[in-house]
Amino acid sequence: MVYGLTLVFLIWIVVMPLDAKRFGWTTSFPLWVKIIGGITLSLSFFFFFRSYADNTFVSPLVRIQSERKQQIVTTGVYGFVRHPMYLAGILLFIGTPLLLGSLYGMVIGMTMLFLLVGRIVGEEKTLVDELEGYAKYTKKVKYRLIPFVW
């Protein structure tokens, strides 16, 4: 899953500027769409920052850090979604192409969104099985990614 995400991310990084600036494959987005993209991107930065600030155990790898006595973090952004770093990534994948005006970037970003959802499902299984108290946390914080949705 990580390799697929990495590959699609690299394609996304290359295609968006080629689309939005170099070749102009997508006709320009209206200003209000670009403003929404900028706001979405700002929210992405907020959730990335808060994820790292609130949880010192955050890692790009799905693993239990028993050597550091990993515990469940339930404060800050982890108090209302279980995977705020992935939420930040999804906001990045949507906001950036909106801001740049790249339809191709949006399509590739949506692909990454679905890959992240698959990663979340697998990660949740590992956390419930291996991290003490995680099952109880899932009952307290019901939403994985988007409050009131999933």
N, C-alpha and C positions, 0 to 999 in steps of 0.2 A: 504494500500500500504506500509506504514512504517513497519507494523508488518511482512509482507511478505519479505521485504528487509532485515529486521533484522534477520529473521530466515534463509534466504538463505546466508546471510553474515556469520552467525555463522557456518553453514555447510561448507562454503568455507574455513573459518579459520581452521577448524578441518581436512577437507579432504586433503588440499594441502600438509601439511607436512607429512601426512600419505602416500600420493602418492609419493611425491618427495624424501623423505628420509627414512621413516620407512619401507614401503613395496615395493616401487619401481614399482608401477603398470604401470607407463609410462616409456618407454625406454627414456634414456637421450636425451635432446634436444642438438643440436649442439651449440658450443660456441657462434657463431654469433647471434643465436636466444636469448641466455641468455643476450648478450650485448644489444640487442634491448630492451629486458625486463628491464634491468637496466636503460637505457636511458628513456624509457617510464615511469618508476617509478619515476625518477628524475623530469620529466615534471609534473607528478602528484603532487609531493610535492610543486613544484613552483606554480601551479595553486591553490592548497589548501591555501598556504601562501598568495598569492596575493588576493584571494577571501576574506579572513578574513581581510587583511590589507586595501584593497580598500573599503570594505563595512562593516561598523560597525553595520548594521542592519541584517547581515547574521544570519540565524537561521535554525536549522534542521526541524522546524515546519513551515508549510505553514500558516502564519498569518500576518496580517498587524499590525505593532507596532505603533498604533495611540498615545499611551501614551508617546512615544519617538519622535513623529512627523516624522515618517518614510518618507523618500524621495527616489526618484529613483537615483541610482548611475550610472553614465555614463562614469566614468573615469577608467583608468587602464584596467584591463582585461575585465571589463564590457563594455568597448568601442568597443569590437569586438565580444563577445558572451554574451548572456543574462544570461547564467547559468554556469559560469566558475567553480563553486564548483562541479557541477555534472560532468563536463568535467574531473575534477581532479579525481573524483571517478571512472569514466570509465577507465581512464588511469591506475589507481591503480588496477582495476579488470582485466585488460589485462596484465600490466607490471609485476605484482607479479608472476602469474603462469608461464610466459615466463622466468623470472629470475630463478625461482625455478625448472623449467622443469616439470610442472604438467599439463598434458592434462585434467585431471578431474577438476583441478582448473580453467582452461580456459573455460571449458563448463559451470561450475557454474558461473564464471565471466560474461559470455555472457548472462546468465539468469538474472543476476543483471543489466546488461546494459539495457535489455528490460524492466525490472521493473522501472528503472530510467526514461526511455523515457516516460512510462505511467505516472509517477509522474510529469514530466515536463509539459505534456499536461494539466493535472488537475491544476497544480500550475499556469500556464499561464492564464487559465480561471479566477482564483481567482484574480490574479494581475490586469488583464485588467478590471475586474468588480469593484475592491475595492481600487486600488491604483491610485490616481490621476496622470495622465500623462504617465501611463505605455503603453497605446495604442500608443501614439506618439513615445515613446521609441522603441517599436517594429518595427516601420517604419524606425527609424534611425539605430538601430542595428538589422539587418535582421535575423541573425543566432542565434538560440537557444543554440546550443551546439558545432557544428563543422563548422568553417568558410567555406563558399562557398558550404556547403552541406546541413545542416539543422539547 
